[in-house]
């Protein structure tokens, strides 16, 4: 990640690098992928954000993380950031189907359940929002499930790209439908 000026810190991450007293430090790195640059952000506990840099809700996600974790986001070293880049590289090469990176995903109890459910969708397979709601034991919660999917801050690893419309259409992916299609095609081409 390029060196950020004082004003860039405030506009992107909402804090200056000197205003970190009594705050959790979340480290951030920018890296490239075959479908565009990504940000990875991690606490000492684990990865708390993995997003494409052009995601429309990115600033909202940074703000939410800062609030939920009483944190400041700064470039810096973190073993989880090295770990996620290694695993993502293997995923994009078609060599990794599951991830071992520890996650730190603050959110409501319902969102936690939805995100855990997403991680149970097998590599290369898809589920509808309705199927996801049924799996959670609440078939009437389709909209709530879709909303929780939309608030997922960990792209690919918490695989909301594997959730599709009931008619099989590609719908609702924060990274863009072109990326959703690309990720699903990658996974299907590496099933064995």
N, C-alpha and C positions, 0 to 999 in steps of 0.2 A: 504494500500500500504506500502511496506517495506520502511524503512529509506533509502534514496538515498544519495550516496556520492557525492562530488563535481564533480567528473568526470562523474558519471552517469547522473547528471543533464545536463551537457553539451552534452553528447552523445545522450541522449533520447530527451531532450526538447530544446537543442540549446542555453541554457542560464545557468548561474550560479544563485543560489538563491540570490546573493548579487547584481546582475546587473539588477535591476528592476526600476530604475529611469525613470520617464516619460513613463512608459509602463502600459498597461492594464494587470491586473493579471487574468489569467484563472486558476481556480482550477481544479485538476484532482484527480480521485479516480479509483481504480481497484476493481472490484467485480466479483463474480462468477455467472454463469448462467447454466442452464441444458445443454447448448450446447457450453460451454467454457467460459473462463474468458473474461471480457469486461473492457474497459476504458470508463469513462464518464468524460467529461470536460465541465466546465460552466463558463460563465462570470457573471457579476451582472445582466445582462439582461435575461439570460436563458441558456439552454443547447446548446452547440456548437459542441459537438462531442460525439458520442456513437458508439463504434466500438469493434469488437472482437480483442483481443490483438495480434492475429497472422495474421491480415490483412496485405497483402503485401504492400499496399499503406499507411500504418499508418504513417510512418515517413514523407511522402510527405504531408499528411493531417495536421500533427502537424506544419510543416514548413509553409504551406499555411495559417493556422489559425494565426500563429505568425505574418506573414507578413500583412494579411488583417486587423487584429485588433491591430497592433503594440503592441503585447502582449508577455508576458512571461508565461510559463505554470509551475505551482508549485502545489505540494500537499497542501491541506488546506481545511478549512471549507467553505461550500457554501450551502445555503438551496436548491438550484436546484439539487445538487448532492444527497441529501437525498430524495428529491421528485422523481427523476428518478429511484432510486433503489427501492423505494416502488412501483411505477407504473410498473416497469419491473417485479418485483416479482409477482404482481397480473396478469400481462400478461402471464407469464410463467405458472402460476397456472390455466390459462384459465378463469380467473375472470374479466379481463379487455380487452375491445375491442377498446376503444378510449383512447387517452392520453390528459392530461391537462397541462403537463409541458410546460412552456414558452420556445421558441426556439430562438436562436441567430445564424442565418445561413448566414454569409456573402458569397456573390457570385455574379455572373453576373445576369443581369435582366432575361436572358433566363433560367439560372439554377434555379433561384427563381420560375419562372413559372412552370418549370418541377417538382420541389420539392413540390410546392403547389398542382399540379395535382396528384402527388403520394399520397398525404394525402386524396384525394377524392376517392381513390379506397377502396371500402368497405372491412371490415374485412372478411377474408375467401374467397374473390374473387380474380381473376387475370385479367390482361389486357396484351395485346401484346404491344410491342414497337410501332407498327403501330397504334394501337388503342389509345395509349397515345399521339402520334403525331397528330392524327386526333382530339382528344379532345382539343388539344392546338390550333387547327385551322390551322395547318401546316402539312398536310399529307406527305409531302416530307422530313420532318425533322427527319426521323427515326434514322439515325446515330447520329445526334445531341442530340436527346432525350436519346439514349443509353449512350452517353458520359456524359450527365448531370446526369443520374442515377448513373453512375460509380463514379461521383464526390460527391455524397451524403455522408456526414459525420455523419448522424444520422441514424444508422441502426435501423430497426424495427419500430421506431416511425414515420419516413418518410419511408414508407414501399416499398422500391425498390424490396424487395423479392417477391412482388406481381406482378412483371412484368416478362412475359415469352415470349418465341419465338412465332411467328405466327402459328407454327405447334403444339403449346402446350408444347414444350420441355422446360425444365429448363435450362436457359442460363444466363451467366453473372452476378454472384453475388460475390461481394468482400469478403464476409464472407465464401465463399465456397458453392458449390452446395449441399453438404450434409446438411448444415444449412438451405439453402433455402427450401429444401424439408421438413426438420423437422419443420420449422416455418409454412409453408403452411399446413402441416398435423395437427399441433397443432390447427391452426385456424379453419380448416374444422371440426375437431372433437369437437369443442366447439361452433358451430353454433346452435342457438336455437331461 
